[in-house]
Amino acid sequence: MKRFAYMLLASGLLASCQNELYNDPVKDHEVEQGAYIHGQDQTQIFLLNGDSQEATGPRIDLVKPATAPVTIGFSVGDKAQLDAYNAKNGTSYTLLPKEMYEIASSVEIPAGKVSATVPIKLKKVTFAAGQIFALPLKLTGAGAHAIGGQSEALIVVDQATETKVLRINTGNEIATYFPEDILVPQWTMEVMVYRTNINGALAGTKFVGASDDKSEIYPVVGADGSFLRTGGTDLTLSKDIMPLEGKKWYMFSFVYDGANVSVYCNGRLVLNQPVREGDYKLGGFWLSTTRGLVRELRFYKVARTPAQIVANVWKTVDPTDPNLVAYYPMNGKKYDHATGKVTEDETQIWDWSSNGRHFTNLQGATFVQNGDKLYRFPLPATK
């Protein structure tokens, strides 16, 4: 009987210790006031090169309503914090220069409220090619204790894109074949589309030589469900997992890490599933003949990180990235790697990577703008 009692006591102590290890940090501040950064650890702001803008940064929350006004202090511009973030997430953000912003060192949360956003004024932000700025922010406490693990964030300042896009208006296949097979142990493929009727294939890989269906990448999307055929497997995405509708822009990202495939829609992870291990053999690329608009077909020979996927949803990417197998902005322009010069040329779908794997036959596809204006990305916020 005593032994049984000791066992109960021991199990109770173990449970108590486990509870201490896995406490919710917010619950720890039910008596003491605490502050934390709400939601994701980065806030993105887009503007055109050279523009100024008043914008909103991250939201700071209290664990309970303030009984009196609470001032929450924070530090900004810590390069070590940014370096640590870049190293962890595979990003290469540049610290936003001090002359390009104004920001306070605190915000006040009024009595009875539980949150406030951090305002920032951006001043004539000038980007170099492929450059993304970031301003790290860290809570320092002051009127409330900063909750560990939820006290840091980045304000990411990126260049908005104004561009033409490719209109598919033909039933003929648009494809490019490589002169040699390309083996990749990992890969990332991304493509953005807009269609009146969303249903149809997107883009994918061609077979050559000894290629087999285990190297196929064949995504099909639809309002009633989607699927990705790859690695000899059909991966199903129900409309509940990835709801889609016509007359909207979507960026689809597919990532293979050597064994598993992840699928993202507009930067949101919707599926992660094992397929098979081993290299993929690439023979070329094709574009869907489904009528609509398309831009930004990218293929990397590495598995891009979730942070990289999110950061590059709406934008053009760095054409000098050595991990690019091919990169098609589909903007009616070509890029000269020797000079860095971009010129208008709508005779082909130009590969902006250093590999020169162009789509040389448009098959009737054309480069178009949005009425009398260029398309702008990211899309304007809708209410």
C-alpha positions, -999 to 999 in steps of 0.1 A, spaced: 0 0 0 28 24 9 46 15 -24 14 24 -43 12 57 -24 48 65 -33 41 57 -69 12 81 -69 33 108 -53 61 103 -78 37 104 -107 22 136 -93 56 152 -89 65 142 -125 33 157 -139 40 188 -119 75 191 -133 62 185 -169 36 212 -164 64 236 -154 84 227 -184 55 233 -208 38 263 -192 21 288 -215 41 320 -211 9 341 -214 -7 322 -185 24 329 -164 14 366 -164 -22 363 -153 -13 383 -122 17 403 -134 11 424 -166 30 410 -196 35 422 -232 42 402 -264 43 407 -301 11 394 -317 11 368 -345 40 363 -370 75 374 -363 77 397 -394 56 424 -409 61 432 -446 58 466 -461 61 471 -499 67 504 -517 82 516 -550 119 525 -553 125 560 -539 91 563 -523 82 574 -488 53 560 -468 37 560 -434 30 524 -424 21 501 -396 46 477 -380 39 448 -356 11 447 -331 20 446 -294 -5 429 -271 -10 428 -233 -21 396 -216 -50 414 -200 -67 448 -204 -47 478 -190 -62 493 -159 -42 525 -167 -22 536 -197 7 513 -202 39 524 -221 57 495 -238 93 502 -247 113 485 -275 147 487 -291 152 489 -329 180 484 -353 200 457 -336 222 442 -363 231 412 -342 194 403 -339 190 406 -377 221 385 -383 208 358 -361 174 358 -379 191 356 -413 213 327 -402 183 308 -388 159 313 -417 182 314 -447 174 350 -456 197 378 -465 179 409 -453 199 442 -451 196 464 -421 174 494 -430 196 525 -429 187 551 -402 182 579 -427 154 559 -443 130 557 -414 116 573 -383 102 552 -354 95 559 -318 111 538 -290 77 530 -273 40 528 -278 12 535 -253 -17 512 -248 -47 531 -233 -66 520 -202 -91 493 -210 -73 482 -242 -50 453 -248 -31 462 -279 -14 489 -300 5 488 -333 39 503 -339 39 532 -365 68 537 -388 76 564 -413 97 553 -443 116 580 -461 128 578 -497 137 541 -495 161 532 -523 168 496 -532 197 480 -549 189 451 -573 175 422 -553 179 440 -520 154 436 -491 156 458 -460 146 448 -425 144 466 -392 146 444 -361 125 453 -331 127 439 -295 105 446 -265 124 460 -235 95 459 -211 90 492 -193 53 492 -183 49 455 -187 72 424 -186 83 412 -221 73 376 -226 102 354 -236 99 338 -271 74 364 -282 94 396 -278 112 400 -312 100 409 -347 112 422 -380 97 450 -401 106 439 -436 107 466 -462 106 453 -498 102 468 -532 68 467 -549 67 453 -584 51 470 -614 51 447 -644 35 432 -675 24 395 -673 20 367 -698 -14 360 -713 -20 324 -723 -45 324 -752 -35 294 -772 -41 256 -770 -6 249 -783 20 237 -758 46 262 -746 78 243 -737 115 244 -735 138 214 -736 173 213 -720 203 201 -741 213 179 -712 195 162 -683 198 181 -650 199 161 -617 187 179 -586 187 163 -551 162 189 -539 141 215 -556 116 243 -553 92 252 -581 70 283 -579 45 299 -604 18 326 -601 -15 325 -621 -47 344 -625 -77 328 -643 -113 335 -648 -118 297 -643 -91 286 -619 -93 249 -629 -63 235 -649 -27 225 -648 0 251 -639 35 243 -651 59 214 -648 88 193 -660 94 175 -693 107 140 -697 139 132 -717 163 103 -720 161 80 -690 137 102 -671 107 84 -656 75 93 -639 92 95 -605 109 127 -618 76 142 -630 63 175 -614 27 180 -626 4 202 -605 -33 207 -613 -55 231 -593 -92 235 -591 -121 251 -572 -133 216 -562 -98 203 -552 -63 201 -565 -35 175 -569 3 173 -574 17 143 -593 53 139 -583 77 112 -571 54 86 -586 27 97 -562 -5 117 -565 -9 141 -536 -44 153 -531 -54 188 -518 -91 191 -510 -109 224 -514 -110 226 -476 -72 224 -474 -66 248 -503 -97 268 -512 -94 285 -547 -117 306 -568 -115 323 -602 -105 359 -608 -78 360 -581 -40 358 -582 -24 328 -566 13 320 -561 18 282 -558 51 269 -543 62 233 -543 92 222 -523 111 188 -523 136 183 -495 150 150 -507 122 129 -492 91 151 -486 70 175 -506 55 207 -492 29 228 -510 23 265 -503 -5 288 -515 4 325 -513 31 317 -488 8 295 -466 18 259 -460 -11 237 -470 5 202 -473 36 183 -462 38 147 -472 66 121 -479 70 109 -515 103 92 -523 140 97 -518 166 104 -545 174 128 -573 150 143 -598 160 143 -635 148 173 -654 145 175 -692 127 208 -696 97 228 -685 62 234 -699 35 260 -693 -2 251 -690 -23 259 -720 -52 269 -697 -62 304 -707 -53 331 -682 -24 352 -669 9 338 -655 41 352 -641 72 343 -620 80 307 -629 110 298 -608 129 266 -603 157 262 -577 180 232 -571 175 236 -533 146 233 -509 137 269 -500 129 276 -464 94 287 -452 108 321 -445 121 324 -481 88 312 -495 69 338 -476 93 367 -483 92 362 -521 55 355 -528 47 386 -548 80 399 -560 107 393 -586 137 375 -572 175 379 -575 184 365 -610 220 360 -599 211 334 -572 234 305 -580 207 280 -569 184 290 -598 180 263 -625 157 286 -644 138 319 -637 111 333 -659 96 366 -647 74 367 -678 75 405 -679 85 410 -716 120 418 -706 154 402 -707 183 404 -682 220 407 -692 242 391 -665 273 407 -678 260 443 -673 230 438 -650 210 457 -676 173 450 -682 158 456 -717 124 453 -733 121 422 -755 88 404 -760 101 379 -786 107 351 -761 100 341 -725 135 349 -712 153 329 -685 168 355 -662 190 329 -645 226 326 -658 216 293 -676 199 307 -707 170 282 -708 146 304 -727 111 295 -740 119 305 -776 84 300 -790 55 320 -775 29 299 -794 6 330 -795 10 340 -759 14 378 -754 27 402 -727 -1 424 -714 -7 451 -688 -37 459 -666 -57 482 -688 -37 514 -691 -14 505 -662 11 479 -653 1 451 -628 13 460 -593 24 434 -567 17 427 -540 -20 432 -546 -38 461 -529 -54 451 -496 -92 445 -498 -117 450 -471 
